[in-house]
Amino acid sequence: MSEPTDTVTPLGAGRFLVSRDGRQRLAYGTQAAGATWVFLDGEVIVIGAAPSAARAAAVDEHASLAAPMPATVIAIAVQPGQKVAAGDVLIRLEAMKMELPVRSPRDATVVAVKCREGELVQPGVPLLELDEA
Amino acid sequence: MFTRILVANRGEIAVRILRTCRVMGIETVAVYSDADARSLHVTLADQAVRIGGAAPADSYLLQAAIIDAARATGAQAVHPGYGFLSENDAFAAACAGAGLTFIGPSPDAMAKLGSKTAARRLAEAAGVPVVPGAVPDDQSEAALIAAATRVGFPVLLKPSEGGGGIGMKAVHAATELPAAIAQARREAEAAFGDGTLYVERLVTKPRHVEFQVLGDVHGTVVHLFERECSIQRRHQKVLEETPSTAVTPALRARMGAAAVALAKAAGYSNAGTVEFLVEGAGDGASFYFLEMNARLQVEHPITEAATGVDLVRAQIEVAAGQPVPWTQEQLSQRGHAIEVRVCAEDPRQGFLPQAGVLALYHEPSMPGVRVDSGVCEGGEVSVHYDSLLAKLVAWGDTREAARLRARDALAQYPILGLRTNVPLLMRLLVHPRFVAGDLDTHFLDTEAATLVPADNTPSDAARAVAAAVRARPSTTTGASDSWPDPWASLGGRRV
């Protein structure tokens, strides 16, 4: 006996009819932001995007000294030459009315600050430099 | 009555105010920033005026630009919504100076309630309970220990200046005090340049319960019962409901009377909210005044759902000099209402706000459900404003009926193209402690592990749908920097 399979019929405007063993469900789907998004049975499924745990790790490693999204620098808590400990708040950003702290990933010394208070910064651009680990 | 009102806000609250104006037969003027030129609120108004650039400081916070827009369009009144200029007494005064009615309390009442310490003194004078506490003139360790003993353990040590939780220390016994005083003082001096400490009773398992009030310029004030807002994260409310599972009829009567007494003492007119901490439950529960919000609240629709009134209509009527439209006795609560705030944020990345295009967006519609939103499919969620997309309000004749409606409505609310907190809201609505009504303001932190969703492993059906989506690229609306062209998405069809 073969496994029952899902038959998907496009209905237009991002709607899809999913049929399996006589049961019919409405799904929604679209492509956006480099991934395929599906809404089915009350759950959002994103296929083709980096899993969020991997994304969070990526943010921690190479981009932790950059804004995770376009943001405004509201405070710079350190100066060049200052020693900082892992987890110390280096810079406070604000985006969409939420404060986003930029924390030091390790014990280090601040080499240079590359942003100004009040500046709108873009994701991926380093906000400051730490000395080599 | 006014014939034309300017709405000095954006997003869902501007839309909500415009809708009431329309049914009252009042013409409307919207204002917008460059980022909002094609937003929903602009399309719902009779006229729209551009007031500046995308950043709030260049547009929605520009008092002169808003007042100029009101004068140029012949509006007689300004509704500030919430946030932005809504609690700015200088703006309220500037409106009056320009011959415009500010739909809100008087600048004087706003100023009285704007300072936390002044509001606390006002509450004490009106006989409204406040959290027991003291700022000893003598700041020596011995005097602080004596003050803490008078207030009663556990206590909270707070810097008398500042806020935001910096320098706050919970202390459970006198023996822990000397070390805690030294540390709190160090942090207060570093953060605020002032090491003066305040000793306050620590309220354990506090609930946030607020009362809606409405006053008129003739001195009448009524309350429209409570809203329980204990489900919050970093002081941002996530879910609100009314009635509160902690409030009995006797407690409700005491708290309502306190809210009205405070509003009267401040000479308050228009809509406002008195926030309390509640400790314990039942008739003997304690409540303490926190602050008064001199504006319409985000969560006002649950009060509308449970009382059957239109609070924005009432705001406009009392601003026009009319009396409060109901007596206290005419107001009653019917059934139960729950609001969830649908936000563009990713709970799995520390609630990081998400900006982008709403590639697919479809609001649910079913008995007992109201969705207040300021967005539509194809619209862009900008980095310049807060992440609130919509408020979903479910009403039912019981709390359980409202809860099940809220959950079912979320399950029929596809939002694709950016991450939202909907998966978290759905888990919250079925959490055993939430189902039991066992809430406190630490709920979201305490229960985070069971509420933050994991990545879904796509089911076979989801994969099949994804394959069908990829086979039909005409449904794509992916570019984040361009407005999707509705004609392009029609594909090869002739129109």
Interface residues (C-beta under 8 A of the other chain):
Chain A: T5 D6 T7 V8 P10 A13 G14 F16 V18 R20 R25 A27 Y28 G29 T30 Q31 A32 A33 G34 T36 W37 V38 F39 L40 D41 G42 E43 V44 I45 V46 I47 P51 S52 A53 R55 A56 V59 P68 M69 P70 A71 A95 M96 K97 M98 L100
Chain B: A344 E345 D346 R348 Q349 F351 L352 P353 Q354 A355 G356 V357 A359 L360 H362 V383 H384 Y385 D386 S387 L410 A411 Q412 P414 I415 L416 G417 L418 R419 T420 V422 P423 M426 D455 N456 P458 S459 D460 A461 A462 R463 A464 V465 A466 A467 A468 V469 R470 R472 P473 T475 T476 T477 G478 S480
